[in-house]
Amino acid sequence: MTREEKYKLVEELSAKLSQYPHFYITDASGLTVEQVNKLRKLCYHKGVEYTVVKNSLIKKALANLDTDYTSFDQKVLKGFSGIMFSENGKTPAQLIKEFRKEVAEKPGFKGASIDSALFIGEENLDVLVSLKSKEELIGDIIGLLQSPAKNVISGLKSSGGKLAGILKTLSEKPE
């Protein structure tokens, strides 16, 4: 690969890293060609883009971004690295867990950037699986805000029915 090709690849990778708010760095070493193809197919169906890039090129691409990724240099960018890009921060973590159950014990989870928050190490994979998406959080908040209003409305409806029943009973009561 020539110097110009590497420079172009770093620019494309930098653009992709800044375009996607969530990316995971994985280790798929030790997988057979068939398993890698299954992983790519699963990524495609889940809307996750998966690519394998040299660590030195990833370092250069991360250096072009505003966020400080120096902790990735020492702990994450070693050995074989693949990057998963996603619009949803939870989907790649679920994909990795699903793939491990069905096909192989890999890919290994090295690190992730979720809205510029860094998660490093295998122990954080379960945390990422349990993350709620922005849409889920908004839905929870709306549900919480609607709950008191629903209680007031149901109280008024039931009280209105009781009041009408009392008035009817009083009107039918002989004097």
Contacts in CASP RR format, 6 or more apart in sequence:
PFRMAT RR
TARGET T0000
AUTHOR 0000-0000-0000
METHOD contacts of the structure
MODEL  1
MTREEKYKLVEELSAKLSQYPHFYITDASGLTVEQVNKLRKLCYHKGVEY
TVVKNSLIKKALANLDTDYTSFDQKVLKGFSGIMFSENGKTPAQLIKEFR
KEVAEKPGFKGASIDSALFIGEENLDVLVSLKSKEELIGDIIGLLQSPAK
NVISGLKSSGGKLAGILKTLSEKPE
1 9 0 8 1.000
6 57 0 8 1.000
9 53 0 8 1.000
9 57 0 8 1.000
10 57 0 8 1.000
10 60 0 8 1.000
10 61 0 8 1.000
10 64 0 8 1.000
13 53 0 8 1.000
13 57 0 8 1.000
13 58 0 8 1.000
13 61 0 8 1.000
14 61 0 8 1.000
14 64 0 8 1.000
14 65 0 8 1.000
16 49 0 8 1.000
16 85 0 8 1.000
17 23 0 8 1.000
17 61 0 8 1.000
17 62 0 8 1.000
17 65 0 8 1.000
17 85 0 8 1.000
18 65 0 8 1.000
19 85 0 8 1.000
20 49 0 8 1.000
20 85 0 8 1.000
20 86 0 8 1.000
20 87 0 8 1.000
21 87 0 8 1.000
21 89 0 8 1.000
21 114 0 8 1.000
21 115 0 8 1.000
21 116 0 8 1.000
22 85 0 8 1.000
22 86 0 8 1.000
22 87 0 8 1.000
22 88 0 8 1.000
22 89 0 8 1.000
22 92 0 8 1.000
22 112 0 8 1.000
22 113 0 8 1.000
22 114 0 8 1.000
22 115 0 8 1.000
23 83 0 8 1.000
23 84 0 8 1.000
23 85 0 8 1.000
23 86 0 8 1.000
23 112 0 8 1.000
23 113 0 8 1.000
24 83 0 8 1.000
24 84 0 8 1.000
24 86 0 8 1.000
24 92 0 8 1.000
24 93 0 8 1.000
24 96 0 8 1.000
24 109 0 8 1.000
24 111 0 8 1.000
24 112 0 8 1.000
25 58 0 8 1.000
25 72 0 8 1.000
25 76 0 8 1.000
25 77 0 8 1.000
25 81 0 8 1.000
25 82 0 8 1.000
25 83 0 8 1.000
25 84 0 8 1.000
25 110 0 8 1.000
25 111 0 8 1.000
25 112 0 8 1.000
26 81 0 8 1.000
26 82 0 8 1.000
26 83 0 8 1.000
26 84 0 8 1.000
26 96 0 8 1.000
26 107 0 8 1.000
26 108 0 8 1.000
26 109 0 8 1.000
26 110 0 8 1.000
26 111 0 8 1.000
27 79 0 8 1.000
27 80 0 8 1.000
27 81 0 8 1.000
27 82 0 8 1.000
27 106 0 8 1.000
27 107 0 8 1.000
27 108 0 8 1.000
27 109 0 8 1.000
27 110 0 8 1.000
28 36 0 8 1.000
28 39 0 8 1.000
28 52 0 8 1.000
28 80 0 8 1.000
28 82 0 8 1.000
28 106 0 8 1.000
28 107 0 8 1.000
28 108 0 8 1.000
29 79 0 8 1.000
29 80 0 8 1.000
29 106 0 8 1.000
30 106 0 8 1.000
31 39 0 8 1.000
31 104 0 8 1.000
31 106 0 8 1.000
31 107 0 8 1.000
35 103 0 8 1.000
35 104 0 8 1.000
35 106 0 8 1.000
38 99 0 8 1.000
38 103 0 8 1.000
39 50 0 8 1.000
39 99 0 8 1.000
39 103 0 8 1.000
39 107 0 8 1.000
40 50 0 8 1.000
42 95 0 8 1.000
42 98 0 8 1.000
42 99 0 8 1.000
43 49 0 8 1.000
43 50 0 8 1.000
43 84 0 8 1.000
43 95 0 8 1.000
46 91 0 8 1.000
46 94 0 8 1.000
46 95 0 8 1.000
47 86 0 8 1.000
47 87 0 8 1.000
47 91 0 8 1.000
48 84 0 8 1.000
48 85 0 8 1.000
48 86 0 8 1.000
48 91 0 8 1.000
48 92 0 8 1.000
48 95 0 8 1.000
49 84 0 8 1.000
49 85 0 8 1.000
49 86 0 8 1.000
50 82 0 8 1.000
50 83 0 8 1.000
50 84 0 8 1.000
50 85 0 8 1.000
51 82 0 8 1.000
51 83 0 8 1.000
51 85 0 8 1.000
52 80 0 8 1.000
52 81 0 8 1.000
52 82 0 8 1.000
52 83 0 8 1.000
53 61 0 8 1.000
53 81 0 8 1.000
53 82 0 8 1.000
53 83 0 8 1.000
54 81 0 8 1.000
55 77 0 8 1.000
55 78 0 8 1.000
55 79 0 8 1.000
55 81 0 8 1.000
58 77 0 8 1.000
58 81 0 8 1.000
58 83 0 8 1.000
59 72 0 8 1.000
59 73 0 8 1.000
59 77 0 8 1.000
62 69 0 8 1.000
62 72 0 8 1.000
63 69 0 8 1.000
67 113 0 8 1.000
67 116 0 8 1.000
69 113 0 8 1.000
69 118 0 8 1.000
71 118 0 8 1.000
71 120 0 8 1.000
72 111 0 8 1.000
72 118 0 8 1.000
72 120 0 8 1.000
75 110 0 8 1.000
75 120 0 8 1.000
75 121 0 8 1.000
76 110 0 8 1.000
76 111 0 8 1.000
76 120 0 8 1.000
76 121 0 8 1.000
77 110 0 8 1.000
81 110 0 8 1.000
82 107 0 8 1.000
84 92 0 8 1.000
84 95 0 8 1.000
86 92 0 8 1.000
88 133 0 8 1.000
89 112 0 8 1.000
89 114 0 8 1.000
89 128 0 8 1.000
89 131 0 8 1.000
89 133 0 8 1.000
90 128 0 8 1.000
90 129 0 8 1.000
90 131 0 8 1.000
90 132 0 8 1.000
90 133 0 8 1.000
92 112 0 8 1.000
92 128 0 8 1.000
93 109 0 8 1.000
93 112 0 8 1.000
93 125 0 8 1.000
93 128 0 8 1.000
93 129 0 8 1.000
93 131 0 8 1.000
94 129 0 8 1.000
96 107 0 8 1.000
96 108 0 8 1.000
96 109 0 8 1.000
96 125 0 8 1.000
97 125 0 8 1.000
97 129 0 8 1.000
99 107 0 8 1.000
100 106 0 8 1.000
100 107 0 8 1.000
108 122 0 8 1.000
109 121 0 8 1.000
109 122 0 8 1.000
109 124 0 8 1.000
109 125 0 8 1.000
110 120 0 8 1.000
110 121 0 8 1.000
111 118 0 8 1.000
111 119 0 8 1.000
111 120 0 8 1.000
111 121 0 8 1.000
111 124 0 8 1.000
112 118 0 8 1.000
112 119 0 8 1.000
112 124 0 8 1.000
112 128 0 8 1.000
113 119 0 8 1.000
114 128 0 8 1.000
114 131 0 8 1.000
119 127 0 8 1.000
119 128 0 8 1.000
132 140 0 8 1.000
END
